[in-house]
Amino acid sequence: MKRRVTESGIDIKPYYELEDVADLDLERQSPPGDYPFTRGIQNDMYRGRLWTMRQYAGFASAKESNERYRYLRARGQTGLSVAFDLPTQMGMDSDSPRALGEVGRTGVAICTVDDMAALFDGIALDEVSVSMTINAPAAVILAFYLAVAKRRSIPFAKLSGTSQNDILKEYAARGTYIYPPGPSMRLVTDLMRYCASDVPGWNTISVSGYHIREAGATAAQELAFTLANARAYLRAAVDSGLPADTIAPRMSFFWNAHNNFFEEVAKFRAARTLWAQIVRDDFAAASPKSWLMRFHTQTGGSTLAAQEPDNNVVRVALQALAAVLGGTQSLHTNGKDEALGLPTRASAKLALRTQQIIAHESHVTDTADPLGGSYYVERMTADIAAAASSIMSEVEKRGGAVAAIESGWVQAQIADSAYRAQRRVEAGEDQIVGVNAFVDPDVSSPSGATEVQRIDPAFERAQHDALAAFRARRNGQLVSERLAEIKRAAASGAPLMPAFISSVDDCCTLGEICDALREIFSAHHPAADVR
């Protein structure tokens, strides 16, 4: 009989029975809502409240992205999730020479407080939760958002949302970093400290396994490296004088939902267990709220195929169902066309409808942890937790997440897994319908007649003109003073968030603020690959 094994190296038996879980003491397993929360963070889970349907969106101008947000909210989306373009993610203004050709392509371009105001025009910031996928310049982008709230006389205490603010995974897997790890970690904790006192409803970090998985990591590596990073952030916060019970409740997580249905369900269950143990036992956090892992999930972008895009609807539905059965608090479902470009309006609506059908028609929300007690799922949960714990132990031996990333070891582990996965696809061991299995000879092109979202090149020129006009009408002397204040604060170790907020209030741009920090912190250059 052919051996079956998950990509994480977990052997799968032909069937499972009671003796396979005899060591797990399931009779004494805590119910949902109790430590270590393997079965969920609330005792009634979705019977009490459904997950937030938070479709990730952003493209071209703030005005166009705002229109997409309004469109999705009118069709039942319950939270906003902002995608920023690559120059914004790298702390560049749209008219930077390095931004040429990238403005508005992978998300919305945000250079000024006016851009941020346009992005949320007509949207009540005190009535909607906003997630922002931004990392290296996360503190500056939050300052823009707070400036808009201030203009509208909305108290910061009424704001809710999340800054991804997870820079370690950028070094490990994604690449949109600006500064070296030391200064970057300072920016992370600076945002945490400010929000703890001034924006108490804001999640100050969303520790992301999603991008680690997209880069090629296995499920166990996604779990291990993400939790290792989370441990590093919490340790940095505590070392800076912030109590664990102040910071941990405002930490959230962001996971990938991939193709191995039961392994993904088990991964989510194991993640809650491991994090609860880390926070309670390693950091002596006393509050049960600190032990809870709240997480957002996005279906796997790297699993989508350009060939026969309609097949992606099925992939996304199964991945979303795994996230729901695993107990997610928030969910994004990818559009069927995302292997070809940013989702069209129609595919974004269909992706939202996928969540709504799961929520309101499948009845999987009728009880908490409906797969709990399954011999297979319980065994897989324990096995993936053990595999992840082993990897985390190796990270600790190498000096922790920051040191393991700086040496290139984490990146090498992910690259090796990605290589092995690609080899399996090329050898036909892993079958992808319509790509290397059941290929339709009548399909003349990968996308067929699928409509693809296009960004008008004229937008980039318009954005340049808007920036020039913005700079022309501001007080140049005041801008120079604000940028000098940022440099002094960066050099002295003083808190940076107040300086950022003052600077955006007085019309400094994103690129100008990030360039001021570059002068003090320098730019990061990665170490050579370590095998």
Phi, psi and omega per residue, in radians:
M1 nan 2.374 -3.107
K2 -1.163 2.346 3.113
R3 -1.233 2.359 3.045
R4 -1.951 2.304 -3.103
V5 -2.545 2.474 3.086
T6 -1.312 2.915 3.115
E7 -1.122 -0.341 3.091
S8 -1.452 0.006 3.109
G9 1.516 0.282 3.139
I10 -1.589 2.123 3.118
D11 -1.214 2.455 3.121
I12 -1.983 2.136 -3.134
K13 -1.361 2.803 3.090
P14 -1.039 -0.577 3.031
Y15 -2.797 2.877 -3.080
Y16 -2.131 2.556 3.130
E17 -2.448 -3.112 -2.996
L18 -0.985 -0.672 -3.083
E19 -1.140 -0.360 3.134
D20 -1.281 -0.278 3.129
V21 -2.110 0.278 -3.087
A22 -1.068 -0.543 -3.111
D23 -1.403 -0.097 -3.037
L24 -1.603 -0.167 3.073
D25 0.931 0.886 -3.057
L26 -1.119 -0.391 3.127
E27 -1.073 -0.445 -3.104
R28 -1.849 0.172 -3.141
Q29 -1.130 2.384 -3.113
S30 -1.183 2.567 3.089
P31 -1.287 2.920 3.046
P32 -0.951 2.448 -3.138
G33 1.616 -0.115 3.136
D34 -2.019 2.628 3.087
Y35 -0.949 2.414 0.028
P36 -1.612 0.397 2.969
F37 1.156 0.437 3.092
T38 -0.957 -0.665 -3.024
R39 -1.616 0.045 3.106
G40 2.323 2.778 -3.060
I41 -1.599 -0.177 3.021
Q42 -2.192 2.624 -3.085
N43 -1.270 -0.431 3.129
D44 -1.896 -0.057 3.119
M45 0.761 -2.136 -2.982
Y46 -1.354 -0.129 3.014
R47 -1.130 -0.578 3.135
G48 -1.509 -0.698 -3.097
R49 -2.782 2.282 3.074
L50 -1.249 2.853 3.035
W51 -1.143 2.761 3.048
T52 -1.319 2.212 3.100
M53 -1.589 1.764 -2.926
R54 -2.097 1.506 -3.111
Q55 -1.311 2.148 3.136
Y56 -1.230 2.142 -3.063
A57 -2.685 2.614 3.078
G58 2.845 2.346 3.090
F59 -2.896 2.670 3.058
A60 0.926 -2.171 -3.033
S61 -1.521 2.860 3.055
A62 -1.064 -0.639 -3.134
K63 -1.114 -0.798 -3.132
E64 -1.165 -0.686 3.103
S65 -1.146 -0.689 3.095
N66 -1.035 -0.702 3.102
E67 -1.098 -0.679 3.109
R68 -1.149 -0.720 3.122
Y69 -1.073 -0.773 3.137
R70 -1.101 -0.704 3.140
Y71 -1.068 -0.824 -3.106
L72 -1.235 -0.659 3.117
R73 -1.129 -0.633 3.118
A74 -1.171 -0.304 -3.120
R75 -1.875 0.261 2.967
G76 1.882 0.045 3.064
Q77 -1.137 2.423 -3.026
T78 -1.921 -0.032 3.088
G79 -2.692 2.674 3.131
L80 -1.774 2.509 3.094
S81 -2.384 2.029 -2.963
V82 -1.650 2.192 3.012
A83 -1.719 2.192 3.135
F84 -1.788 2.625 3.120
D85 -1.284 2.948 -3.029
L86 -1.096 -0.758 3.093
P87 -1.014 -0.725 3.108
T88 -1.084 -0.757 3.130
Q89 -1.079 -0.494 -3.127
M90 -1.671 0.158 3.095
G91 1.238 0.609 -3.141
M92 -2.026 2.539 2.955
D93 -1.321 2.769 -3.070
S94 -1.120 -0.404 -3.133
D95 -1.658 0.185 3.019
S96 -1.157 2.419 3.098
P97 -0.976 -0.545 -3.131
R98 -1.299 -0.235 -3.132
A99 -1.560 -0.090 -3.035
L100 -0.963 2.205 3.094
G101 1.489 -0.095 -3.088
E102 -1.968 -0.082 -3.022
V103 -1.207 2.143 3.087
G104 1.298 0.156 -3.025
R105 -1.405 -0.867 -3.084
T106 -1.784 0.051 -3.127
G107 3.058 -2.947 -3.094
V108 -1.481 2.525 3.095
A109 -1.552 2.119 3.114
I110 -2.202 1.931 -3.139
C111 -2.012 -0.417 -3.004
T112 -2.411 2.926 3.071
V113 -1.124 -0.512 3.082
D114 -1.162 -0.653 3.061
D115 -1.056 -0.777 -3.121
M116 -1.144 -0.666 3.107
A117 -1.105 -0.714 3.131
A118 -1.188 -0.593 -3.119
L119 -1.076 -0.619 -3.087
F120 -1.950 0.385 3.110
D121 -1.011 2.235 3.106
G122 1.346 0.089 3.136
I123 -1.929 2.167 -3.094
A124 -1.315 1.876 -3.057
L125 -1.163 -0.399 3.128
D126 -1.563 0.104 3.136
E127 -2.133 -0.036 -3.077
V128 -2.360 2.495 3.060
S129 -1.540 2.272 -3.055
V130 -2.089 2.159 3.066
S131 -1.838 2.354 -3.104
M132 -2.148 1.993 -3.137
T133 -1.464 1.484 -3.095
I134 -2.564 2.494 -3.003
N135 -2.245 -1.307 -3.083
A136 -0.965 -0.811 3.097
P137 -1.723 0.485 -3.035
A138 -0.993 -0.715 -3.101
A139 -1.154 -0.648 -3.139
V140 -1.227 -0.741 3.112
I141 -1.093 -0.690 3.071
L142 -1.108 -0.644 3.099
A143 -1.070 -0.705 3.050
F144 -1.017 -0.823 -3.105
Y145 -1.079 -0.767 3.128
L146 -1.136 -0.614 3.110
A147 -1.117 -0.664 3.093
V148 -1.147 -0.769 3.091
A149 -1.039 -0.705 3.134
K150 -1.110 -0.727 3.104
R151 -1.045 -0.583 -3.113
R152 -1.608 0.092 3.139
S153 1.065 0.624 3.076
I154 -1.652 2.095 3.109
P155 -1.056 2.416 -3.138
F156 -1.025 -0.520 -3.125
A157 -1.132 -0.291 -3.138
K158 -1.631 -0.025 -3.124
L159 -1.509 2.476 3.050
S160 -2.383 2.520 -3.131
G161 2.827 -2.854 -3.026
T162 -2.545 2.337 2.871
S163 -1.753 2.211 -3.131
Q164 -1.024 -0.954 2.886
N165 0.970 0.470 -3.080
D166 -1.874 1.569 -3.032
I167 -1.421 -0.456 -3.069
L168 -1.120 -0.671 3.123
K169 -1.214 -0.342 3.056
E170 -1.179 -0.741 3.077
Y171 -1.157 -0.624 -3.023
A172 -1.419 -0.569 -2.893
A173 -2.488 -0.397 -2.889
R174 -2.101 -0.702 2.972
G175 1.698 -0.002 3.138
T176 -1.643 1.053 3.041
Y177 -1.772 2.841 3.075
I178 -2.129 -0.971 -2.982
Y179 -1.800 2.901 3.055
P180 -1.093 2.845 -3.069
P181 -0.993 -0.703 -3.106
G182 -1.015 -1.028 3.096
P183 -1.072 -0.587 3.133
S184 -1.128 -0.725 3.099
M185 -1.134 -0.581 3.071
R186 -1.104 -0.731 3.103
L187 -1.088 -0.673 3.116
V188 -1.062 -0.907 -3.086
T189 -1.230 -0.496 3.088
D190 -1.113 -0.746 3.085
L191 -1.117 -0.738 3.109
M192 -1.019 -0.807 -3.083
R193 -1.119 -0.778 -3.104
Y194 -1.107 -0.822 -3.092
C195 -1.163 -0.593 3.132
A196 -1.001 -0.566 -3.101
S197 -1.748 -0.523 -2.978
D198 -2.035 -0.404 -3.136
V199 -2.317 1.203 -2.929
P200 -1.144 -0.348 -3.135
G201 -1.591 0.105 -3.069
W202 -1.647 2.316 2.993
N203 -1.386 2.043 -2.938
T204 -1.470 -0.149 3.064
I205 -2.771 2.492 2.992
S206 -2.114 1.738 -3.035
V207 -1.285 2.121 -2.847
S208 -1.878 2.023 2.929
G209 -1.570 -0.252 -3.047
Y210 -0.971 -0.892 -3.050
H211 -1.268 -0.514 3.054
I212 -1.097 -0.735 3.108
R213 -1.194 -0.714 3.124
E214 -1.075 -0.511 3.131
A215 -1.340 -0.166 3.070
G216 2.148 0.032 -3.137
A217 -1.160 2.699 2.997
T218 -1.354 3.006 3.097
A219 -1.053 -0.745 -3.140
A220 -1.161 -0.668 3.103
Q221 -1.198 -0.713 3.079
E222 -0.966 -0.829 -3.128
L223 -1.119 -0.838 -3.048
A224 -1.184 -0.864 -3.082
F225 -1.181 -0.596 3.118
T226 -1.182 -0.798 3.129
L227 -1.178 -0.588 3.063
A228 -1.114 -0.716 3.080
N229 -1.128 -0.750 3.132
A230 -1.061 -0.712 3.091
R231 -1.062 -0.706 -3.139
A232 -1.136 -0.712 3.128
Y233 -1.156 -0.772 -3.126
L234 -1.155 -0.661 3.100
R235 -1.119 -0.739 3.132
A236 -1.103 -0.707 3.124
A237 -1.117 -0.795 -3.140
V238 -1.125 -0.723 3.124
D239 -1.122 -0.455 3.130
S240 -1.480 -0.007 3.077
G241 1.828 0.072 3.120
L242 -1.585 2.237 3.135
P243 -1.141 2.523 3.121
A244 -1.001 -0.664 -3.114
D245 -1.282 -0.170 3.027
T246 -1.521 -0.678 -3.004
I247 -1.605 -0.755 -3.024
A248 -0.994 -0.696 -3.138
P249 -1.141 -0.325 -3.141
R250 -1.777 0.190 3.025
M251 -1.636 2.381 3.048
S252 -2.254 3.058 -3.069
F253 -2.284 2.809 -3.076
F254 -2.419 1.926 -3.056
W255 -1.943 2.762 3.039
N256 -1.603 2.484 2.960
A257 -1.903 1.933 -3.017
H258 -1.798 -2.817 -2.915
N259 -1.528 -0.509 -3.102
N260 -1.358 1.692 -2.912
F261 -0.925 -0.940 -3.037
F262 -1.304 -0.566 3.065
E263 -1.125 -0.649 3.120
E264 -1.179 -0.782 3.075
V265 -0.992 -0.800 -3.141
A266 -1.113 -0.652 3.130
K267 -1.056 -0.788 -3.140
F268 -1.124 -0.704 3.134
R269 -1.154 -0.733 3.132
A270 -1.165 -0.637 -3.119
A271 -1.038 -0.796 3.127
R272 -1.059 -0.742 -3.110
T273 -1.083 -0.874 -3.074
L274 -1.131 -0.741 -3.117
W275 -1.157 -0.722 3.109
A276 -1.024 -0.734 3.136
Q277 -1.167 -0.727 -3.132
I278 -1.085 -0.859 -3.047
V279 -1.199 -0.734 -3.117
R280 -1.273 -0.799 -2.982
D281 -1.542 -0.703 -3.084
D282 -1.449 -0.518 -3.070
F283 -1.996 0.034 3.085
A284 0.954 0.578 3.075
A285 -1.207 2.338 -3.032
A286 -1.691 -0.423 -3.057
S287 -1.464 2.267 3.065
P288 -0.998 -0.483 3.088
K289 -1.115 -0.504 3.112
S290 -1.227 -0.493 -3.062
W291 -1.415 -0.277 -3.051
L292 -1.290 2.349 2.953
M293 -1.718 1.957 3.010
R294 -1.755 2.308 -3.053
F295 -2.501 2.639 3.004
H296 -1.768 2.592 3.103
T297 -2.247 2.492 3.002
Q298 -2.213 2.406 3.102
T299 -1.128 2.738 -2.922
G300 -1.305 1.877 3.114
G301 -1.071 -0.652 -3.098
S302 -1.256 -0.203 3.108
T303 -1.519 -0.176 -3.098
L304 -1.367 2.535 -3.103
A305 -2.016 2.472 3.045
A306 -1.246 -0.524 3.104
Q307 -1.279 2.307 3.110
E308 0.840 1.161 -3.044
P309 -0.994 -0.450 3.127
D310 -1.053 -0.487 3.102
N311 -1.068 -0.455 -3.115
N312 -1.152 -0.427 3.096
V313 -1.068 -0.712 3.139
V314 -1.207 -0.765 3.120
R315 -1.017 -0.824 -3.103
V316 -1.108 -0.715 -3.130
A317 -1.089 -0.742 3.139
L318 -1.186 -0.713 3.120
Q319 -1.143 -0.718 3.110
A320 -1.114 -0.696 3.109
L321 -1.101 -0.686 3.087
A322 -1.073 -0.702 3.127
A323 -1.120 -0.723 3.141
V324 -1.176 -0.796 3.112
L325 -1.170 -0.375 3.060
G326 -1.494 -0.162 3.016
G327 1.663 0.575 -3.132
T328 -1.174 2.672 3.074
Q329 -1.713 -0.215 -3.069
S330 -2.740 2.583 -3.017
L331 -2.596 2.380 2.940
H332 -2.048 2.295 3.055
T333 -1.897 2.235 -3.086
N334 -1.220 2.656 3.025
G335 -1.334 2.640 -3.088
K336 -1.134 -0.348 -3.041
D337 -1.740 0.187 -3.000
E338 -1.311 -0.139 2.966
A339 -1.390 -0.150 -3.104
L340 -1.925 -0.500 -3.101
G341 3.052 -3.056 3.064
L342 -1.105 2.592 -3.049
P343 -1.138 2.467 3.014
T344 -1.288 2.977 3.101
R345 -1.032 -0.744 -3.088
A346 -1.162 -0.753 -3.119
S347 -1.248 -0.554 3.064
A348 -1.127 -0.711 3.104
K349 -1.132 -0.744 3.131
L350 -1.088 -0.676 3.106
A351 -1.105 -0.720 3.080
L352 -1.128 -0.748 3.122
R353 -1.054 -0.565 3.090
T354 -1.025 -0.789 3.092
Q355 -1.110 -0.766 -3.080
Q356 -1.131 -0.629 3.105
I357 -1.180 -0.730 3.069
I358 -1.051 -0.766 -3.063
A359 -1.206 -0.687 -2.923
H360 -1.976 -0.158 -3.105
E361 -2.115 -0.423 -3.020
S362 -1.451 -0.401 -3.091
H363 1.172 0.260 3.059
V364 -1.279 -0.174 3.133
T365 -1.585 0.053 -3.033
D366 -1.243 -0.397 -3.124
T367 -2.497 2.671 3.136
A368 -1.340 2.427 3.060
D369 0.845 1.073 -3.072
P370 -1.119 -0.332 3.103
L371 -1.629 -0.044 3.094
G372 -1.047 2.376 -3.126
G373 1.670 -0.260 3.028
S374 -1.087 2.226 3.136
Y375 -0.958 -0.764 -3.085
Y376 -1.153 -0.854 -3.083
V377 -1.162 -0.710 3.140
E378 -1.166 -0.698 3.102
R379 -1.136 -0.755 3.139
M380 -1.139 -0.670 3.114
T381 -1.049 -0.808 3.138
A382 -1.168 -0.691 -3.087
D383 -1.218 -0.694 -3.136
I384 -1.282 -0.541 3.043
A385 -1.130 -0.708 3.121
A386 -1.160 -0.729 3.136
A387 -1.113 -0.747 3.129
A388 -1.168 -0.685 3.131
S389 -1.089 -0.664 3.106
S390 -1.097 -0.742 3.117
I391 -1.167 -0.724 3.122
M392 -1.091 -0.619 3.094
S393 -1.104 -0.677 3.105
E394 -1.162 -0.669 3.086
V395 -1.067 -0.766 3.130
E396 -1.108 -0.672 3.097
K397 -1.075 -0.502 -3.125
R398 -1.570 0.189 3.047
G399 1.755 0.140 -3.135
G400 1.727 3.074 -3.002
A401 -1.071 -0.769 -3.088
V402 -1.091 -0.825 -3.126
A403 -1.145 -0.704 -3.127
A404 -1.155 -0.563 3.086
I405 -1.336 -0.765 -3.135
E406 -1.055 -0.579 3.126
S407 -1.340 -0.264 -3.096
G408 1.553 0.017 -3.079
W409 -1.148 -0.794 -3.135
V410 -1.064 -0.789 -3.135
Q411 -1.043 -0.679 -3.132
A412 -1.162 -0.675 3.115
Q413 -1.109 -0.737 3.136
I414 -1.161 -0.755 -3.133
A415 -1.084 -0.714 3.117
D416 -1.090 -0.723 3.120
S417 -1.151 -0.700 3.112
A418 -1.097 -0.701 3.130
Y419 -1.113 -0.774 3.141
R420 -1.119 -0.681 3.131
A421 -1.117 -0.739 -3.141
Q422 -1.154 -0.660 3.104
R423 -1.093 -0.667 3.131
R424 -1.145 -0.665 3.099
V425 -1.150 -0.798 -3.099
E426 -1.142 -0.528 3.126
A427 -1.488 -0.089 -3.128
G428 1.400 0.130 3.115
E429 -1.228 -0.678 3.021
D430 -1.809 2.077 -3.054
Q431 -1.688 2.345 3.081
I432 -2.107 1.988 -3.038
V433 -1.088 2.235 -3.135
G434 1.512 -0.119 -3.127
V435 -1.977 -1.051 3.078
N436 -2.168 0.166 3.079
A437 -2.558 2.434 3.123
F438 0.964 0.736 -3.118
V439 -1.238 2.291 -3.111
D440 -1.475 1.992 -3.118
P441 -1.218 -0.243 -3.107
D442 -1.536 -0.112 3.116
V443 -1.454 2.019 -3.021
S444 -1.459 -0.414 3.114
S445 -2.468 2.724 -3.083
P446 -0.977 -0.721 -3.030
S447 -1.613 -0.222 -3.103
G448 1.036 -2.272 -3.109
A449 -1.705 0.290 -3.090
T450 -1.132 2.268 3.050
E451 -1.222 2.404 -3.116
V452 -2.089 2.354 3.105
Q453 -1.178 2.268 3.124
R454 -2.086 2.425 3.071
I455 -1.727 2.132 -3.111
D456 -1.151 2.156 3.122
P457 -1.010 -0.414 3.139
A458 -1.117 -0.398 -3.131
F459 -1.062 -0.716 -3.097
E460 -1.061 -0.731 3.112
R461 -1.125 -0.704 3.121
A462 -1.119 -0.657 3.115
Q463 -1.154 -0.682 3.075
H464 -1.056 -0.781 -3.133
D465 -1.108 -0.716 3.133
A466 -1.115 -0.684 3.108
L467 -1.134 -0.751 3.127
A468 -1.067 -0.742 3.123
A469 -1.147 -0.682 3.118
F470 -1.067 -0.798 -3.124
R471 -1.178 -0.585 -3.076
A472 -1.189 -0.519 -3.048
R473 -1.716 0.051 -3.120
R474 -1.687 3.015 3.113
N475 -1.542 1.785 -3.060
G476 -1.077 -0.647 3.140
Q477 -1.139 -0.729 3.135
L478 -1.160 -0.659 3.081
V479 -1.046 -0.806 3.135
S480 -1.057 -0.693 3.130
E481 -1.145 -0.725 -3.129
R482 -1.153 -0.726 3.123
L483 -1.148 -0.613 3.068
A484 -1.137 -0.661 3.096
E485 -1.097 -0.695 3.117
I486 -1.095 -0.754 3.140
K487 -1.104 -0.732 3.135
R488 -1.117 -0.749 3.137
A489 -1.137 -0.710 3.140
A490 -1.127 -0.711 -3.099
A491 -1.282 -0.549 -3.044
S492 -1.577 -0.255 -3.063
G493 1.529 0.149 3.131
A494 -1.250 2.790 3.076
P495 -0.991 2.456 -3.058
L496 -1.772 -0.493 -3.069
M497 -1.000 -0.779 3.109
P498 -1.033 -0.663 3.115
A499 -1.181 -0.667 3.102
F500 -1.104 -0.774 -3.098
I501 -1.121 -0.743 3.089
S502 -1.096 -0.680 -3.077
S503 -1.207 -0.710 3.133
V504 -1.280 -0.549 3.043
D505 -1.034 -0.608 -3.089
D506 -1.761 0.390 2.895
C507 1.332 0.490 2.914
C508 -1.295 2.580 3.135
T509 -1.605 2.884 3.107
L510 -0.998 -0.847 -3.107
G511 -1.095 -0.673 3.141
E512 -1.140 -0.738 3.137
I513 -1.146 -0.800 -3.115
C514 -1.183 -0.584 3.075
D515 -1.173 -0.649 3.084
A516 -1.067 -0.720 3.092
L517 -1.182 -0.633 3.116
R518 -1.039 -0.619 3.141
E519 -1.105 -0.541 -3.115
I520 -1.647 -0.773 -3.021
F521 -1.551 -0.389 -3.004
S522 1.261 3.104 3.133
A523 -1.831 2.655 -3.107
H524 -1.516 2.390 3.030
H525 -2.181 2.052 -3.002
P526 -1.153 2.684 3.068
A527 -1.277 2.836 3.074
A528 -1.126 2.680 3.133
D529 -1.064 2.381 3.139
V530 -2.066 2.157 -3.137
R531 -1.779 nan nan
